[in-house]
Amino acid sequence: MASQDLPKPDYAKNMKLIGHSEQGGRPDGVQLMINKGFAITGHMFSKGFSIIDVRDPRNPKPAAYVPAPPNTWNIHLQTHGDLLLVINAKDMFAAAEFQDETQYYKGALGEKVGTADTAQSTERDWTAGLAVYDIANPAEPRQIGFMPVDGGGIHRIWYVGGRWAYVSVLLDGFTDYIFMTIDLSDPTKPVEAGRYWLPGMNTAAGETPSWKASRRNGLHHAIVHGDTAYGAWRDAGLVMMDVTDRSAPSLITHRNWSPPFGGGTHNCLPLPDRDLLVVLDEAVLDNCEDGIKYIWMFDIREPTNPVSISTFPTPGEADYPAKGGHFGPHNIYENRPDGLVSSDTIFATYQNAGYRVFDIRDAHRPEEIAAFVPPTPNQLVDHRPNRPKVIQTCDISVSAEGLVYGNDFNGGLYIMEYQA
């Protein structure tokens, strides 16, 4: 797209848009990876995943689209080297029971999907598991393996090469997503190695939840560094696990600040060289119905006693709570080893407030140093009823060269230069 045709931002500070793509007519994006000059993005509503050639970031071009199996989400994915891992799960936002999105974010998901009670007769018309692709040529992904699971499927993955992958998975007999380790020593035959859940989640074993029925006490995903998994457990907060034995993960500590805060913990990014942990709580409901959410900084010098020492500033140059849709954090860039790795700069998406960059050199006083707020999207891809036509920035990725890639539920792929 020529520079004169690029979308004009509603607000920009130290960030410049250099490229934009409607992703071959599928502008809805969820998780975003950059691999060998190609952007690979899962779709929330367009049933599959797309690959965009961004070797010339000023002229991105659609390269491939891989459709999902029927009634199946491929929203989250991970790449490293020549491997692409893609989740397969029930397409929640196409299901009648979740057309009111509050029903997805409140209460035990397994009970609503019909997986918590293994005696319940539920038609399974979706594919559940983990797909593995060879992407030696990212423009031509070739599926080489698949690991099925019994239940709703896998939600999100952490994989940065090597033998082990880590997923959140909704299995038969559990109230919500739990943690699972996967052995990829043979990528054509991935197999489960171990699992961990919070006590009370395993209803098939007779466990009973100790939390209120309105809460989503399920794992969004974990980031793993060394032998520690940092789990973002939605309304249950931070769950740190010891994965020294990948077949038997165990609890290090569990911290929760909801209530009084609104829950929805989504990312837990360790900065091991500084003994810090960046924890993001996702805003999940329209018009701040679930309160103002924050990105938190934790001191984890003592792993058994993480201490919150600050929160990141909340965007305030416009009235974002009144804009419509979700306002607040959604995702952070997770220091991918094949991209930028920084312990001083954090890149985040803020849904209707766009993309944000923070300086955390002073961990006690994070400072916003850059922002980019795209304009109203050209179309509303979100097919759920009564959705507002506003940006809802979803994921963000940063290349080793410092280019920032962002996507949106409706607005396509944005490629930006961060001007420090």
N, C-alpha and C positions, 0 to 999 in steps of 0.2 A: 504494500500500500504506500503510495507516494506520500512524502511528508506533509504536503499541503492538504491531503485527504485524511490525515490522522484525526481521530476524535479529539476535540478540545476539552481539556479537563475542567471540572468545576472548581478545582483548587490544586495548586502544585507548589511545592517548596523543595528546592534542591533535588528535584527529580524531573527528567525530561523524557517524554514518550518518543521512541524512535521507530517502533513497529507495532502493528496490530493485525490480528487475523480473526475472521469469523469461523475458522476451523472447518472449512468445507461445508458451511451451512449448519454446523452444530456448535453454536457459540457457548453452550453450557459446559463448564468445566468444574471438576472437583480436584483430585490430587494431580500434581504436575511434577514431572521429572524431566531433566535435560540429559540427553545421552548422545555423545558423538555428534553434536550439532543438530539434534532433533528434539523437539518438545513432545512428550508423550503425556496425554491427559485422559483421565477417566471422565465419563459423562454422567451427570445426575439424571437427565431426562431423555437423552438421545440414544440410550441402549447400547453401550459398548465403550470403546476407547478410540481415540484418534492420535495420529502422529503428524506433526507439522515440521517441515524443513525450516530450521532457523539458522542455517549456516550463514546466510546473509540476514542478520537480525532486522534490517530495514526493509526486507522484502520476504516475509515469511510465506511459505507456500504449503497447502495441505499435501501430505504425502501418502497417507493411508488411513483407512477406517476399518476397525474390526468389530462387527456386531456382537452383542452379548447373546447368550442363549435365551430362550423365551422366559419372560418374567424374572429376569436376573439382572442384578446390579453388577457393574464393573467399575464402581466409582473410585476405588483406591488401588494404587499400584506402586511398585518400587522397581528401580533399575540399578544395576551395578555391573560394569563390564559388559559382557554379552548376554546377560540374563535380565528378563523382565518377569516379575511376579504380579499377577492380577487376581484380585479377590472375585469370588463368585458368591452371591448372596441373594436372598429374596429382594426384589425391587420394592422397597418399603413405600416409596412415594408414589408408586402406581397402585398400591393396594387401597381398597375402599376404606379400611379401618384407619388409615393414616392421611386421608385427604384433609382432615383437620390436623395440622402438624403438631398441635399441643399433645395429641395422643401418642405421638412418637417419642416425645421428650419427657413424658410423665408416666411413672409406673413401670412395672416389670415388663420389659419387652417380650420376654419369652412367653408370658401368659397371653399377650395379645396376638403373637404370631402362632401360638399353639404348640410351642416346643417345650414349655416348662413341665407340662403334664404329659408324660410319655404314653399314658393310657388314652389320651384324647385322640380321636380320629381326625386327622388333618390331611387334606389333600396337599401334596407337595408338587407344585407345578413349576418350581424353580430349580436351578442348579446351585449346589452348595459345595464350596471347596476352594482350592488354590490352584490356579493355572500357571504353568511355567512356559515361557517363550524364549527361543533363541533370537537375539537381536544383534547378531554380528553385523547385520545390515538393518538398522532400526526402521528403515522404510518398508521392510518386508519381514515382519514378525512371523515366526514359525513355532507353533505350539509343540512342545516336546514332552510335557509331563502334566499330570493332574492328580491332586490329592483330594478325594471326596471327603466330606464330613456329614454327619447325621445331624440335621437341625436347620437353623435359619441361614447359616453360612458364616463366612469370614467378613469382618468389617474393615480392618486396616492391618498393615504389615509394617514391620521394621526389618530391612535387609540392606547390609552394606558390604556384601561379598562374603565369601568363605562358606563354611559348612552350615551355619545356623541362620534360620529366619525365625521371626517372632510375630505372632498374630493375636488379634482379639477375635473370638469365635463364639457364636451362639449355638450351643449344642443342645440336643435333646436332654431333658432332665434338669436344665439350669434356668434360673430366672432371667439371666441376661448374659452379656458377653463376658467371657473369662480369658485368661492368659494361656497361650499355648506356645511351646517351642517346637520347631520343625527341623528335621534333619534333611539337609539338601546335599549330602555328600554325593549322591547320584541325583542330579537335577531332573532326570527323567522319571524318578520314582521318589518324590518327597514323601516322608513319613512323619507322623507325630512322634515326638520324643517325650514330652512331659507337659504338665498343666498345673495351674494354680488358680484358685478362686477364693473369694472372701467367704468365711464361714456363714452359712445361711443361704447360699446361692444354689446348692446342690439339692434340689427338692427330690430328685430321684433316690437320693440316699437318706431321705427323711429329714433333711435340714429345713429349718424355718427361718425366714428373714427376721432380723431384729429391728429393721428400719421401717419407716412408714411406707405404706403401699403406694403412695404417690411419687416415690423417689425412683430415679433411674440409677440404681447402684450397679452399673456395668462398666467394664473396661472399654474406653475408647481405643487406646493403644499404648504401648510402652516403647520407650527409646532405651536401647541397651548399650552400655559402655563397660567394657571389661566384663566383669562377672556380676554387674548390677543392672537390673531392669527398673526403670523409672516409669511406673504405670500411672496414667491419667484415668481415674476411675469414675468419671462423670460426677454424680452427686455424692460419691463417697470420697472424693478428693485424691490425695497422693498415696500411692501404694508402692513402696520400694521393696524389690524382691532380690534375693540372692539366687543367681542362676549358675553358680560354680558347677553344680551338677545339673546339666540341662534336662535330665530325666526327672528331676525332683526339685523344682523351684520352691523356695521357702521365703517367708516374710522377714524383712528387716525392720520395717516400721510402717505404720499407717497414720496419716495425718489428715484431718478433715476440718474445714472452716465453714462448712455449710450445714445448718445455719450458724451464724446469722447471714452469711453471704449466700449467693444464689446457686452455687453448685455449677455443674456442667464442665468439670475439669477435662481439658482436651489435649494439651501437650505438656510434657515435662522434659525440658531440654537441659541435660547436664553440661556444665562448663568445667570439666575436671581440673584444668590447670589453675582455676581460681576457687575451687571448692564451692561453686555456686550452682543453683538450679533455677532455671526460668520456668515458671508454671503459668499456663494460660487457661482461664475459665472462659468457655464459649458462651456467647449470647445466643440463645436458641429460640426466643419468642419475639414476636413483633412488638414494636413500640415500648421496648424495655419492660415488658410484663414480668420478666424474671429478674428485674433490677439491673443496675449498672454493673457490668462485669469488668474484671481487672486482669492484667498480667502482673504476676507476683515474682519477687526475687526472694529466694531462700538461700540461707547460709547452710551448707551441708558438710561443714568440717567434721562434725560428729554425725555419721550417717544414721544413727539410731535416734537422733534428735534434730531434725531439720527445723530451722527457725526462719520465719518470714521477716525480712529486714526492710522491704520497700515495695511499692507498687509503681507501675509505669504510669505516666500522665495520660489522661483521657482526652481524646481530641475534642476541641471546643470552639473552633473558629466558625462553626455553623451549628444550627439547632438540629443535630443528627437524631436525637430521640423522637423528634416530630416529623422526620423525613419520611418515615414509613419503612416497613420491613424490619430487619434485624440491625441494630446498632451495637457494636462492641466487638471484642476480639473473636476471631475464628481460628486462625492458624498462625504458626510461626515457621520461618525457615529453620530447618533442623540440622544445620551444619553438616551437610552431606560430604563425605570424604572426597568425592569427585567434583565438588563445587567449592564455593567459598567456605572457609572455616574461620570463624571469628569468635573470640570471647569478649569483644568490646562493642560489637554492633549487632543489634537484633532487628530482623525484618519481620513484619507482621501484617496480616490482613484484618481490617476492621469493618468488613461487610459494607453497610451503606456509607461508611466514612473512608473507604478506599484502602490504600496501602500506606503503611507507616514504618519509619525507620527510627531506631532509638540508640542513643549513645549510653552505654552502661559502664563506662570506665570507672565512674563513681557508683558502685553498686547500691549505695544508700540513696542516690538521687538520680535515677534514670531520666534522660532528657530526650524529647522528640527532636530529631535533627532534619528529617525529610518526610515528605508526604506527597501522595498523588491520588486525587479523587476523580475517577473517570466520570463522564457525563451519563445521562439516562441511556440505557441500552437501546439498540435499534428495535429489538423485539423482546417479547416475554416468552421465553422458552418454558419456564416453569408452568406446568399444566394444572397445578392444583388450584382449586377455586379461591377467588378473592385475594390473589397474590398481587402486591403492588409492583408497578413497573419502575423499579429502582435498582441500582447496582447492589450486588451482594457478593463482594469479593471473597474468594474462597481460599485459594492456596497461593503460595509465593515460593519461588526458587531463585537462587543466586548462583551464577556461574563462577568458576574460578577467576575469570577475567573481571568479574564485578557487574555484569549485566543482570538486571532484575527482570524476572518473568513472573507475571501474575495472571490468574484467571478468575472467572466470575460465573455465577449460576446462569447468567443471561448474556453477558457482555463480551465474551470471546477472550482471546489471548492478548495481553498487553506486554510489550517489551520496552523496558525503561533503562535509562542511564541514571545511576545514582551519582549526584554531584556533591561529593563531600566537601 
